Amino acid sequence: MQDVDTLREELIGAVDTAADAGALEDLRVSALGRKGRITELMKGLGAVEPDKRRETGQALNRLKDEVQAAIDTRKTALDSVALDAKLLEERIDVTLPARPEARGSVHPITQTIDELVTIFGEMGFTVAEGPHIESDYYNFTALNIPPEHPARQEQDTFYLPPDESGTPRVLRTHTSPVQIRTMETVTPPIRIIVPGRTFRSDHDATHSPMFHQVEGLVIDKTSHMGHLKGCLTDFCRAFFGVDDLPLRFRPSYFPFTEPSAEVDIGCSRKGGEFRIGAGDDWLEILGSGMVHPRVLAHCGIDPTEYQGFAFGMGIERIAMLKYGIPDLRPFYDSDLRWMRHYGFMPLSVPTISGGIN
């Protein structure tokens, strides 16, 4: 049988001089594999004289452990060298100017939300937020939406498994649950807007299963329909940048407001060109109304003492109207060409004094 010490020196020397991970793996297989040199020696222990068999077996086991340890050490060193080389090759000089084509831009949804917050912030509104996953109570019941209402059907609403207590859960279909949560925890007067994501089972050129809404809520002892009309008139004229933009309030029905009204803005479609402003046509833009007394009562607010108004609109819809975006679906396609066309410069921050557009 080959001398163990000689074999140790040979193998350890080969490990120490292995040039790369591939050569090291070949060496491991040739020494420790199923047909490796050390493995073959261990298979031949049966032919060794009985009085030397135990000593030889122990020596071969030590050799096996030493060679394996040397291979592991060398592998760690080679991996470290390879990593350093890769990092050196892929290094980036952060002091270089950004390439123009790689410059980021602000998404129209983000820009529109900033514009909404700016306008309503000047009117004294604050921003409120809430969870995307809501209970059936906050999404429907507390908003005076009856059990038989079509909005509760699975064809319109994404239902989730009940929580530990068995309470039904949904992906919120509007941001109105945040109004309920606010009225439950904040003592009037209340003046909030609620921008955020909402979810409905619908998808086409003008609808998306995930979209954004903004809702507003005012609760105090004196607000009335006239205040609602003035608030929305000022908002629409500031947002669209048309000082004399006409608004029309049409009677409507929403379970959570009474009376309710849909709001139209004036527009013109002459010559196949759509323009927002004074014209011979109208375009529905949002829904609104006075908060229903039952909704106030659900939240622990005395409807004989307090009243208020609420409104809501789709953020994608008003962004499409303002910026001439014809299709809703590209909002979520992550197309850089679309973003370069419709996106905004990062420092284009809307302000009342500097301009909303």
Residue, then its C-alpha position, 0 to 999 in steps of 0.5 A: m500500500q502506498d505510503v500515507d505520508t507521501l500521499r498526504e504531501e502530494l495531495i495537500g500540495a496539489v490542493d494548495t496550488a489549485a488555480d480555480a474552483g474547477a481544478l479544485e473540484d477535479l482534485r477532490v473527485s480524484a482523491l475522495g470520490r467513489k474511485g478516488r485514490i484515498t477511497e481505493l486505499m480504504k477499500g484495500l484494507g482487507a488485504v492488509e495484515p491484521d496487526k497493521r489493519r487498525e493503524t492503517g485505517q486510522a491513518l487513512n481516516r486522518l488523511k481523508d479529514e486533512v485533505q477535505a479540510a485543505i480543500d474547504t480552506r482553499k475553496t474559501a480562499l478561491d471564492s473570496v478572490a473570485l468575489d473581489a474580481k467580480l466586484l472590481e469588474e462591476r464597480i460603479d463610479v457614483t461620482l459620474p453624472a446619470r445617463p439621461e435615458a436612465r433618469g427617473s420620473v414621477h408617475p402621473i398617479t403620484q403627481t395627481i395625488d400630490e396635486l389633490v393634497t396641495i389643493f385640499g390642504e389649502m382648504g384645511f383638509t388633512v390626509a388620513e389612511g387605512p388598511h387595504i384589507e377591511s372587514d365587511y362591517y367597515n366596507f359595507t355595513a357601517l356605510n349603510i350598504p344593505p346586505e342585498h346591495p349589488a356591491r356586496q356580490e362576489q362579481d364586484t368584490f374580492y372576498l378573503p378568508p374570514d379572520e380568526s373570529g369568523t369576521p368576513r374580510v374583503l379588499r376594500t372597494h373604496t376608501s370610505p372605510v377610512q372615513i368610518r375609522t376616523m369618525e370612530t376615533v376623532t371627535p368632530p370637527i373633522r376635515i380629511i381627505v383619503p387618497g389610496r388604493t381600492f380593489r374591484s373585480d373589473h378590467d378593461a380600457t377604463h377599469s382596473p382591478m386595482f385603482h386609486q380613489v380620493e374621498g373627502l369628509v367634513i363633519d361639524k355642526t354647521s356645514h351644509m350643501g352650499h359648503l359642499k358645492g363651494c368646496l368642489t367648485d374651488f377644487c375642480r377649477a384649481f385642479f383643471g386650471v380653468d377659472d370659470l369652469p362650470l359645474r352641475f350638481r345632479p340628484s343621485y343616490f348613494p347609500f352613505t349620503e342623503p341628499s346625494a349628487e353627482v357632479d359634472i364639469g363643462c366640456s366641449r367636443k366640437g370638431g372631434e376635440f375634447r376640451i374641459g371648460a365652458g361648452d355645450d356638453w357635460l362630463e360626470i367627474l365625481g359623487s358627493g352628498m351630505v353624510h347619512p345620519r345612519v352613518l353618523a350614528h354607526c360611528g357614535i356621532d349624534p346626528t341631531e348635533y352634527q352633520g357634514f358632507a362627503f365626496g369621492m372620485g377616481i384618481e386615474r379618471i381625473a388624471m386621464l382627463k387632465y393629462g390626455i391619457p386615453d387608456l387606463r391599462p398603461f398606468y400599470d404596465s411599467d413601460l418606460r416609454w410611456m413614463r417618459h411621455y407622461g411622467f413628471m420631473p422629480l422636482s415638479v412639486p405642485t404648489i398653489s403659488g407656483g402652480i398645480n399643472 
